């Protein structure tokens, strides 16, 4: 997968007042420059929708290509 086409995954390390986030779970983060400037990440949460959460709730993770492909397989 080309470097610029790779998905960004983040690990949830905090979920204060965020019922749609599970601790220690990987989530896909979507690009959102404005949100990033304001200290937020746009993340696809347990509801299946993307929402803004504080960046401090996550740690960015770089996955091997095979793991990334496995996570992106839809049933």
C-alpha positions in Angstrom: 0.0 0.0 0.0 1.6 3.4 -1.0 2.7 5.4 2.0 0.3 8.3 1.3 -2.6 5.9 1.1 -2.0 4.2 4.4 -4.7 4.5 7.1 -3.9 6.0 10.5 -4.7 3.9 13.5 -4.7 5.0 17.1 -4.9 3.1 20.4 -7.4 4.4 22.9 -5.7 5.0 26.3 -8.3 7.2 27.9 -12.1 7.5 27.5 -13.4 10.0 30.1 -17.1 10.7 29.3 -16.8 8.9 25.9 -19.2 6.0 26.0 -18.4 5.0 22.4 -14.6 4.4 23.0 -13.2 1.3 24.5 -9.8 1.4 26.4 -6.9 -0.5 24.7 -8.8 -0.8 21.4 -7.5 0.3 18.0 -9.5 2.9 16.0 -9.1 4.4 12.6 -8.4 8.1 12.7 -9.5 10.3 9.7 -7.5 13.3 8.5 -8.9 16.6 9.8 -6.4 19.5 9.9 -8.8 21.9 11.7 -9.5 19.4 14.4 -5.8 18.7 14.8 -5.0 22.4 15.2 -7.6 22.5 18.0 -6.2 19.4 19.8 -8.7 16.8 18.6 -8.7 13.7 16.4 -11.5 12.5 14.2 -12.0 8.9 15.0 -14.4 6.2 13.8 -15.8 5.0 17.1 -18.0 2.1 18.3 -21.1 3.6 16.8 -19.4 3.3 13.3 -19.5 7.0 12.8 -16.7 9.5 13.0 -16.5 12.0 15.9 -14.0 14.3 17.4 -12.2 13.3 20.6 -9.3 14.9 22.5 -5.9 13.8 21.0 -4.8 12.9 24.6 -7.2 9.9 24.5 -5.1 8.2 21.9 -1.6 7.1 20.9 -0.8 6.8 17.2 0.2 3.3 16.1 2.1 2.2 13.0 1.0 -1.2 11.9 2.6 -3.7 9.5 0.9 -3.6 6.1 -0.6 -7.1 6.6 -2.1 -6.1 10.0 -3.6 -3.0 8.5 -5.1 -4.9 5.6 -6.6 -7.4 8.1 -8.2 -4.6 10.1 -9.7 -3.0 7.0 -11.4 -6.1 5.7 -15.2 -5.7 5.8 -17.5 -8.6 6.3 
